[in-house]
Amino acid sequence: MRVDELDLPKGVAEVLGEEGIAELYQPQAEAAPFALDGKNLVVAIPTASGKSLIAYLAIMKQVLERGGKALYIVPLRALAAEKYNDLKLFEKLGLKIAMSAGDLDSPDPQLDEFDIIVATSEKADSLLRHQSAWLHHITLVVADEVHLIHDPGRGPTLEVTLTKFRKLNPNLQVIALSATIKNSKELADWLDAEHVSSDWRPTPLKEGIYLDGEIRFTDNTSRRVPCNKEPLWDIVADSIADGGQCLVFVNTRRSTETVAKRFAPLMGKLLAGTELEDGDSLVEDQGEPTSVGKRLRACVRKGVAFHNAGLTNEQRRFVETKFKEGKIKCIVATPTLAAGINLPARRVVIRDVTRFEAGGNVSIPVLEIKQMCGRAGRPRFDPYGEAVLLAKNEDGFRFLLENYLLNDSEEIYSKLGSEPVLRAHILATVATGTASSRDELMDFLNSTFFAHQTTMIGLEEAADNVLEFLEEEGMIRQDRDRLIPTFFGRRVSDLYIDPLTATKLRDALRNFKPDSSYFGLLHAICSSPDMLTMYLRRSDYDWVEEVMLARGQELLLPPPEDMDEYDFYLAELKTACSLDDWIQEMEEDMLLKKYGMGPGDLRNKVDVGEWLIYSMRELSNIFNKDAYPVLTELITRIRYGVRPELLELVRLRGIGRARARSLYDHGVRGVEDLRTVDPVRLARLPKIGNAVAKSLLEQVGVRAHDLEAKTAKTVAEEVKTEEVVRPTDNGQRSLFDF
């Protein structure tokens, strides 16, 4: 079917034509009429088969012809950016598109001005909690990667969000996009939706297993692979020599680095002199060089990269962009990449089909292996895609063949039924008035996928236990048969934190005194379920216990009485120490080595820590106003990783912890000093330079037009003729007196 044969609003076919989209794939042609007719729809087709286009067509119909408003929900921020960029192509038709994936304590009223909003599931849930009035105008919700409803972390949020939207607007159109799963029809039944399922792919996928120098495919064909170094490299080199690119999936972060470093010199020889030169930005993180960044740059220059959650967003984006451009030929990644952005390759190699979880090694689900396999084959670039698993012997070959390649993906199940998961969602349901009685709450829960799949018996018991907890902790109260949220309960719901986290923050605030140490506040947030605590290595016990003895009196929450929880307590302390070292300006690379994490892990701890300290500050308005100023300062210190004296400097645009410390240590202590400093001296400071100096001077209202001209003067002349900025506490009398 041709795109111009569809009943589309004016101009849509032309926009798609400009992108080279004139014909619909077979599953798209089957699904498009349902989508354009305004019907609910579940589309379960393989990766790279054009699911998103079906949603885009429905959005255009709803917004341009019916005057509606669309919300596109995705699981990851990176995916949100990708869909946002796709949809911006339609701005020429007069549409206004926005992306919202940040602040979870804001109703974002400005989003009412936009026709299409792309948001993560957490942000969509947060908007519902804030009862944003414009949500009533939503006529279409797209749930991308809806099979992740089975994920214990993100799944319940997506499930509850879809349930709430359907309650909010019974006439809402829902389009759910899924990978191929065994029970996609069950999802469609839950959503009262049409169901389109297919195994068709635009680029044929050959799945096979490598053993003894040969890839044996499930279609009974085979391919010999030249054996030179090791099986994994041989498979990669074979594809690259044939003009393809490779994704290699391994099961640990450490393995991504180890394999990429091992491949780098081999790739350098294979590509013979086509070294990538523009990787210098990978080294520094917020102005500080890190060993992880150096190792990544060394690999990237040879045409190979590693990709895992320990990298910063900027590092991951760089790797993804250069891979799409064909400059990086191979990425060694953890399986999280398979569930992320659209990043296909000619050949996908899956080295590991097990991973370590609590209790030992477990098999990776078939669904995840299929997701990885689905990355093979670039539409319009590759005539086919190949997904290859590795076997050590014939028994291993048969196991992989029968359990993975010839097996169906598992059925997905709701993870909503546990009390820890239900705590936040039940509080939000009561706090927003979605349910004002136990009966209404049970009616709401009966509309979820969990209840559709099973029964309400176990769910009712768990919900009653949660209601009891929320009442005991003062977040709701019962008046006869009515459930009434307290001010505390509503604020906890708005802040998007676990109610159990809120009780810990409340208890710590009640114990806070004006002369209390900030370290007790850091420990309080690290004792909460919203902060993923660090793994306690054997070598950590001695120094963490020393911290406990030395700083125990600073803590605001008591140690556990149950010795079984002792290790968890030490892990909380270790996590608090990492934030403390960060705000005490420990050099980032030293911090990463001390705690055994990557730059991305640190960013995650900083982001979550800032959010929890912000939440604690908001709760201090209820429980202890004395803590408010301390927490306000701590928010900025955590955001930038600085001591108190740098707070004024880091508020300037373009100034992070490294540049702020350089300015401060050379006598520039704040805005007033910037207004009097000589421009040339400022530009010559370590980590500053002309561009940053000019920006700083403009920010404080000083014209910097003569900076370039004065830069020609020698440093010696400047030192002789220019005076001090101001005397410093250590007797420093000029910016160069050090």
Secondary structure, 3 states (H helix, E strand, C coil): CEHHHCCCCCCHHHHHHHCCCCECCHHHHHHHHHHHCCCCEEEECCCCCCHHHHHHHHHHHHHHHCCCCEEEEECCHHHHHHHHHHHHHHHHHCCCEEEECCCCCCCCHHHHHCCEEEEEHHHHHHHHHCCCHHHHHCCEEEECCHHHHHCCCCHHHHHHHHHHHHHHCCCCEEEEEECCCCCHHHHHHHCCCEEEECCCCCCCEEEEEEECCEEEECCCCEEECCCCCCHHHHHHHHHHHCCCCEEEECCCHHHHHHHHHHHHHHHHHHHCCCCCCCCHHHCEECCEECHHHHHHHHHHCCCEEEECCCCCHHHHHHHHHHHHCCCCCEEEECHHHHHCCCCCECEEEECCCEEEECCEEEECCHHHHHHHHCCECCCCCCCCEEEEEECCCHHHHHHHHHHHHCCCCCCCCCCCCCHHHHHHHHHHHHHCCCCCEHHHHHHHHCCCHHHHHCCCHHHHHHHHHHHHHHHHCCCEEEECCEEEECHHHHHHHHHCCCHHHHHHHHHHHHHCCCCCCHHHHHHHHHCCCCCCCCCCCHHHHHHHHHHHHHHHHHCCCCCCCCHHHHHHHHHHHHHHHHHHHHHCCCCHHHHHHHHCCCHHHHHHHHHHHHHHHHHHHHHHHHHCHHHHHHHHHHHHHHHHCCCHHHHHHHCCCCCCHHHHHHHHHCCCCCHHHHHHCCHHHHHHCCCCHHHHHHHHHHHCCCCCCCHHHHHCCCHHHHHHHCCCCCCCCCCCCCCCCC
